[in-house]
Amino acid sequence: MEEAIAAEAMSTHLMGDPDTVASGLLRLQQRTAADELMISTRVHSFDARIESLTLVAQAWGTATARGAPSIN
């Protein structure tokens, strides 16, 4: 039971390289039919956060260019 609770809690957490995160965001959007996603990142510095979010945004643009819906 504890494993199921942990799995549910982590079902919206995405970790990995930008392409992995973008693919996970696409699956999350499709699973929830969300028209908006909020993304946060836990890194030590402001510059690292900007870099992380920029990489995901670039990967998301590539993912949506492959025919996935765009989330604005």
TIMI-2910 file (N, C-alpha, C, CB; in pm, 1 decimal, decimal comma, always signed):
<rs>
+----------+----------+----------+----------+----------+----------+----------+----------+----------+----------+----------+----------+------+
!      n_x !      n_y !      n_z !     ca_x !     ca_y !     ca_z !      c_x !      c_y !      c_z !     cb_x !     cb_y !     cb_z ! resn !
+----------+----------+----------+----------+----------+----------+----------+----------+----------+----------+----------+----------+------+
!    +82,1 !   -118,6 !     +0,0 !     +0,0 !     +0,0 !     +0,0 !    +86,8 !   +125,4 !     +0,0 !    -93,5 !     -0,4 !   +120,0 !  Met !
!   +194,9 !   +126,1 !    +77,5 !   +282,7 !   +242,2 !    +81,1 !   +343,4 !   +269,2 !    -55,3 !   +392,7 !   +222,5 !   +184,0 !  Glu !
!   +375,9 !   +163,1 !   -129,3 !   +431,3 !   +180,9 !   -262,6 !   +329,7 !   +247,6 !   -354,9 !   +475,4 !    +46,3 !   -320,5 !  Glu !
!   +203,8 !   +212,0 !   -343,9 !    +99,2 !   +272,1 !   -426,6 !    +82,4 !   +419,8 !   -393,3 !    -33,9 !   +197,9 !   -407,4 !  Ala !
!    +88,6 !   +453,2 !   -267,2 !    +77,7 !   +592,9 !   -225,5 !   +195,2 !   +673,2 !   -279,7 !    +71,6 !   +603,7 !    -71,7 !  Ile !
!   +314,3 !   +617,7 !   -268,1 !   +433,9 !   +686,2 !   -319,4 !   +427,0 !   +700,9 !   -470,8 !   +561,6 !   +609,6 !   -279,6 !  Ala !
!   +383,3 !   +598,1 !   -540,8 !   +372,7 !   +604,4 !   -686,5 !   +273,2 !   +711,2 !   -729,1 !   +331,4 !   +468,4 !   -743,4 !  Ala !
!   +161,7 !   +719,8 !   -661,2 !    +61,2 !   +822,6 !   -693,3 !   +117,0 !   +962,1 !   -668,9 !    -66,6 !   +801,8 !   -609,6 !  Glu !
!   +186,0 !   +979,4 !   -557,1 !   +242,6 !  +1109,5 !   -524,2 !   +346,1 !  +1153,5 !   -627,3 !   +305,4 !  +1105,8 !   -385,8 !  Ala !
!   +418,5 !  +1058,3 !   -682,0 !   +523,9 !  +1089,6 !   -778,9 !   +475,3 !  +1089,8 !   -924,1 !   +636,3 !   +990,6 !   -764,4 !  Met !
!   +349,4 !  +1060,1 !   -948,1 !   +299,2 !  +1044,5 !  -1084,7 !   +304,1 !  +1173,0 !  -1166,0 !   +158,4 !   +993,8 !  -1081,3 !  Ser !
!   +317,6 !  +1285,8 !  -1100,7 !   +327,2 !  +1412,4 !  -1173,1 !   +466,6 !  +1472,8 !  -1164,7 !   +225,6 !  +1511,0 !  -1119,5 !  Thr !
!   +561,2 !  +1400,2 !  -1106,7 !   +699,7 !  +1446,9 !  -1097,0 !   +778,3 !  +1390,3 !  -1214,0 !   +764,6 !  +1405,1 !   -961,1 !  His !
!   +846,6 !  +1476,5 !  -1283,7 !   +924,1 !  +1433,4 !  -1399,4 !  +1070,0 !  +1467,2 !  -1376,6 !   +872,2 !  +1499,3 !  -1529,4 !  Leu !
!  +1156,6 !  +1372,4 !  -1404,3 !  +1300,0 !  +1393,1 !  -1388,7 !  +1369,8 !  +1332,5 !  -1508,9 !  +1352,7 !  +1330,8 !  -1255,9 !  Met !
!  +1475,5 !  +1396,5 !  -1551,8 !  +1553,6 !  +1341,1 !  -1661,5 !  +1604,7 !  +1450,2 !  -1752,6 !  +1471,3 !  +1241,8 !  -1740,6 !  Gly !
!  +1651,9 !  +1406,9 !  -1868,2 !  +1701,3 !  +1504,7 !  -1965,1 !  +1582,3 !  +1578,6 !  -2026,3 !  +1786,8 !  +1435,5 !  -2076,1 !  Asp !
!  +1606,7 !  +1687,9 !  -2099,1 !  +1496,2 !  +1768,5 !  -2151,9 !  +1395,4 !  +1690,0 !  -2236,1 !  +1551,6 !  +1880,0 !  -2234,1 !  Pro !
!  +1443,1 !  +1598,3 !  -2320,4 !  +1350,4 !  +1520,5 !  -2402,7 !  +1262,5 !  +1429,1 !  -2318,3 !  +1427,3 !  +1438,0 !  -2504,7 !  Asp !
!  +1319,1 !  +1370,5 !  -2214,8 !  +1242,3 !  +1284,0 !  -2124,8 !  +1135,4 !  +1364,6 !  -2052,6 !  +1335,0 !  +1215,2 !  -2022,7 !  Thr !
!  +1171,6 !  +1482,4 !  -2005,7 !  +1075,5 !  +1567,8 !  -1935,9 !   +966,7 !  +1615,1 !  -2032,0 !  +1146,7 !  +1688,8 !  -1872,0 !  Val !
!  +1003,7 !  +1656,0 !  -2152,9 !   +903,8 !  +1701,0 !  -2250,1 !   +806,8 !  +1588,8 !  -2284,5 !   +972,0 !  +1752,3 !  -2377,6 !  Ala !
!   +856,4 !  +1467,4 !  -2302,6 !   +768,6 !  +1353,8 !  -2330,0 !   +676,4 !  +1326,4 !  -2211,5 !   +851,4 !  +1228,8 !  -2362,6 !  Ser !
!   +730,8 !  +1338,0 !  -2091,3 !   +649,2 !  +1319,6 !  -1971,7 !   +542,0 !  +1426,5 !  -1958,8 !   +736,7 !  +1320,0 !  -1848,5 !  Gly !
!   +576,4 !  +1550,2 !  -1994,6 !   +477,6 !  +1657,4 !  -1991,6 !   +365,3 !  +1630,4 !  -2090,6 !   +543,6 !  +1791,9 !  -2022,1 !  Leu !
!   +401,5 !  +1581,6 !  -2207,0 !   +300,6 !  +1548,3 !  -2307,6 !   +206,9 !  +1439,1 !  -2256,3 !   +368,0 !  +1503,3 !  -2438,5 !  Leu !
!   +263,9 !  +1334,1 !  -2196,9 !   +179,3 !  +1227,3 !  -2141,2 !    +91,0 !  +1279,3 !  -2027,5 !   +266,6 !  +1111,1 !  -2090,5 !  Arg !
!   +146,5 !  +1366,1 !  -1943,2 !    +69,2 !  +1424,4 !  -1833,4 !    -46,1 !  +1508,0 !  -1888,3 !   +159,7 !  +1510,8 !  -1742,9 !  Leu !
!    -17,3 !  +1588,2 !  -1989,0 !   -121,4 !  +1671,9 !  -2049,6 !   -231,2 !  +1585,0 !  -2109,9 !    -60,9 !  +1764,2 !  -2157,7 !  Gln !
!   -192,3 !  +1481,2 !  -2179,8 !   -291,6 !  +1393,0 !  -2241,8 !   -372,6 !  +1318,0 !  -2136,3 !   -222,8 !  +1293,2 !  -2336,0 !  Gln !
!   -306,7 !  +1274,3 !  -2029,9 !   -374,3 !  +1198,4 !  -1923,3 !   -474,5 !  +1283,6 !  -1847,4 !   -272,0 !  +1141,6 !  -1826,0 !  Arg !
!   -441,4 !  +1410,9 !  -1828,5 !   -525,7 !  +1497,3 !  -1746,5 !   -612,9 !  +1592,5 !  -1827,7 !   -440,1 !  +1576,5 !  -1653,1 !  Thr !
!   -588,9 !  +1601,8 !  -1957,4 !   -657,8 !  +1696,5 !  -2045,4 !   -636,7 !  +1840,2 !  -1997,8 !   -808,3 !  +1664,3 !  -2051,7 !  Ala !
!   -522,8 !  +1865,4 !  -1937,0 !   -491,6 !  +2000,2 !  -1887,2 !   -469,2 !  +2095,9 !  -2003,4 !   -366,9 !  +1997,3 !  -1796,0 !  Ala !
!   -515,6 !  +2217,9 !  -1986,7 !   -486,9 !  +2319,6 !  -2088,1 !   -373,8 !  +2411,8 !  -2042,8 !   -613,0 !  +2401,7 !  -2118,7 !  Asp !
!   -317,1 !  +2380,1 !  -1928,6 !   -207,1 !  +2459,2 !  -1874,9 !   -125,8 !  +2370,5 !  -1781,6 !   -259,3 !  +2586,3 !  -1800,6 !  Glu !
!     +5,3 !  +2383,4 !  -1788,5 !    +93,5 !  +2310,6 !  -1698,3 !   +182,3 !  +2410,1 !  -1625,7 !   +178,7 !  +2206,1 !  -1775,3 !  Leu !
!   +205,9 !  +2384,0 !  -1499,3 !   +298,7 !  +2466,2 !  -1420,7 !   +422,5 !  +2382,0 !  -1394,4 !   +233,3 !  +2516,1 !  -1285,6 !  Met !
!   +537,2 !  +2440,8 !  -1419,9 !   +662,7 !  +2367,7 !  -1405,4 !   +749,3 !  +2437,9 !  -1301,9 !   +737,1 !  +2356,5 !  -1541,3 !  Ile !
!   +806,0 !  +2359,7 !  -1214,0 !   +903,8 !  +2414,2 !  -1119,9 !  +1025,1 !  +2323,3 !  -1123,5 !   +845,2 !  +2425,8 !   -974,3 !  Ser !
!  +1136,2 !  +2377,9 !  -1083,4 !  +1259,2 !  +2300,5 !  -1083,1 !  +1333,1 !  +2327,4 !   -953,4 !  +1347,7 !  +2334,7 !  -1205,6 !  Thr !
!  +1397,7 !  +2227,3 !   -903,3 !  +1471,8 !  +2240,5 !   -777,5 !  +1620,7 !  +2232,6 !   -806,5 !  +1429,8 !  +2130,6 !   -675,5 !  Arg !
!  +1678,0 !  +2345,1 !   -831,9 !  +1822,5 !  +2353,9 !   -850,5 !  +1874,1 !  +2468,5 !   -765,2 !  +1859,9 !  +2374,4 !  -1001,1 !  Val !
!  +2002,3 !  +2471,8 !   -744,4 !  +2062,0 !  +2558,3 !   -644,0 !  +2069,2 !  +2705,9 !   -679,2 !  +2196,4 !  +2511,2 !   -615,6 !  His !
!  +2073,0 !  +2741,6 !   -805,3 !  +2092,2 !  +2883,1 !   -837,9 !  +1989,1 !  +2930,6 !   -939,0 !  +2233,3 !  +2906,9 !   -892,0 !  Ser !
!  +1970,8 !  +3060,0 !   -942,5 !  +1878,5 !  +3120,9 !  -1037,4 !  +1921,2 !  +3088,3 !  -1180,2 !  +1871,6 !  +3273,5 !  -1016,4 !  Phe !
!  +2049,8 !  +3102,9 !  -1211,6 !  +2098,7 !  +3075,6 !  -1346,7 !  +2074,3 !  +2930,9 !  -1387,2 !  +2247,1 !  +3107,6 !  -1356,3 !  Asp !
!  +2091,5 !  +2838,3 !  -1292,9 !  +2066,5 !  +2697,1 !  -1322,2 !  +1918,3 !  +2672,1 !  -1347,6 !  +2115,9 !  +2608,8 !  -1206,8 !  Ala !
!  +1831,0 !  +2741,3 !  -1274,6 !  +1686,4 !  +2727,5 !  -1297,8 !  +1649,6 !  +2777,5 !  -1436,6 !  +1606,2 !  +2804,7 !  -1190,7 !  Arg !
!  +1705,7 !  +2892,7 !  -1474,3 !  +1678,3 !  +2948,1 !  -1607,7 !  +1724,6 !  +2849,4 !  -1715,2 !  +1749,1 !  +3086,0 !  -1626,2 !  Ile !
!  +1844,0 !  +2794,2 !  -1698,0 !  +1895,4 !  +2698,3 !  -1795,7 !  +1806,8 !  +2574,1 !  -1803,5 !  +2038,9 !  +2658,2 !  -1760,2 !  Glu !
!  +1766,6 !  +2521,5 !  -1688,7 !  +1682,4 !  +2402,9 !  -1684,1 !  +1549,5 !  +2427,1 !  -1755,1 !  +1658,0 !  +2360,8 !  -1539,4 !  Ser !
!  +1484,1 !  +2537,2 !  -1722,3 !  +1354,4 !  +2566,4 !  -1783,5 !  +1368,3 !  +2596,4 !  -1932,3 !  +1287,8 !  +2684,1 !  -1712,7 !  Leu !
!  +1476,7 !  +2659,9 !  -1972,3 !  +1501,3 !  +2687,6 !  -2113,9 !  +1518,1 !  +2557,5 !  -2191,5 !  +1626,0 !  +2776,3 !  -2130,9 !  Thr !
!  +1594,6 !  +2464,4 !  -2137,0 !  +1614,9 !  +2335,8 !  -2203,7 !  +1482,4 !  +2259,9 !  -2219,3 !  +1715,8 !  +2250,5 !  -2124,9 !  Leu !
!  +1400,1 !  +2261,7 !  -2116,1 !  +1270,2 !  +2194,2 !  -2124,1 !  +1180,7 !  +2265,3 !  -2225,8 !  +1201,5 !  +2190,1 !  -1984,7 !  Val !
!  +1180,6 !  +2397,8 !  -2225,5 !  +1099,0 !  +2472,6 !  -2321,8 !  +1140,7 !  +2440,2 !  -2465,2 !  +1110,8 !  +2624,1 !  -2296,3 !  Ala !
!  +1269,5 !  +2431,6 !  -2489,6 !  +1317,2 !  +2397,6 !  -2623,6 !  +1274,5 !  +2255,8 !  -2661,7 !  +1470,6 !  +2411,1 !  -2631,2 !  Gln !
!  +1287,7 !  +2163,2 !  -2570,1 !  +1246,4 !  +2025,4 !  -2597,3 !  +1095,7 !  +2017,2 !  -2616,7 !  +1290,1 !  +1932,4 !  -2483,2 !  Ala !
!  +1020,7 !  +2093,6 !  -2539,0 !   +874,1 !  +2095,0 !  -2553,2 !   +835,2 !  +2146,8 !  -2690,7 !   +808,7 !  +2182,2 !  -2443,0 !  Trp !
!   +904,8 !  +2248,9 !  -2738,2 !   +878,3 !  +2300,0 !  -2872,9 !   +902,6 !  +2193,3 !  -2978,3 !   +965,2 !  +2422,1 !  -2901,7 !  Gly !
!  +1004,8 !  +2113,1 !  -2960,9 !  +1033,4 !  +2003,0 !  -3052,0 !   +924,9 !  +1897,1 !  -3042,5 !  +1170,6 !  +1941,6 !  -3021,7 !  Thr !
!   +881,7 !  +1867,2 !  -2920,5 !   +776,4 !  +1766,5 !  -2901,4 !   +646,7 !  +1812,2 !  -2965,2 !   +754,3 !  +1738,2 !  -2751,8 !  Ala !
!   +610,7 !  +1938,9 !  -2948,5 !   +484,8 !  +1986,7 !  -3005,3 !   +493,7 !  +1998,9 !  -3156,1 !   +446,6 !  +2120,9 !  -2944,6 !  Thr !
!   +613,9 !  +2021,7 !  -3208,9 !   +630,9 !  +2028,2 !  -3353,7 !   +607,3 !  +1891,8 !  -3419,1 !   +770,8 !  +2079,2 !  -3387,9 !  Ala !
!   +619,1 !  +1784,3 !  -3341,3 !   +595,8 !  +1650,0 !  -3393,8 !   +447,9 !  +1614,8 !  -3397,1 !   +670,7 !  +1548,0 !  -3310,9 !  Arg !
!   +361,0 !  +1713,0 !  -3374,5 !   +218,3 !  +1687,4 !  -3386,7 !   +141,6 !  +1688,2 !  -3256,5 !   +198,0 !  +1558,8 !  -3451,9 !  Gly !
!   +208,3 !  +1707,8 !  -3145,6 !   +138,7 !  +1713,8 !  -3017,1 !    +74,3 !  +1850,9 !  -3002,2 !   +236,2 !  +1685,3 !  -2898,7 !  Ala !
!    -29,2 !  +1861,1 !  -2921,9 !    -91,0 !  +1991,3 !  -2899,5 !     +3,7 !  +2084,9 !  -2824,6 !   -221,8 !  +1975,2 !  -2821,7 !  Pro !
!     -6,6 !  +2212,6 !  -2855,3 !    +73,3 !  +2311,5 !  -2786,5 !     +0,6 !  +2359,2 !  -2663,2 !   +106,1 !  +2428,4 !  -2878,2 !  Ser !
!    +72,8 !  +2376,5 !  -2555,8 !    +14,1 !  +2428,5 !  -2433,0 !    +68,3 !  +2568,6 !  -2413,0 !    +45,6 !  +2336,7 !  -2309,8 !  Ile !
!    -18,3 !  +2665,0 !  -2409,1 !    +21,4 !  +2805,6 !  -2390,1 !    -39,5 !  +2859,2 !  -2263,9 !    -20,7 !  +2892,3 !  -2509,9 !  Asn !
+----------+----------+----------+----------+----------+----------+----------+----------+----------+----------+----------+----------+------+
</rs>
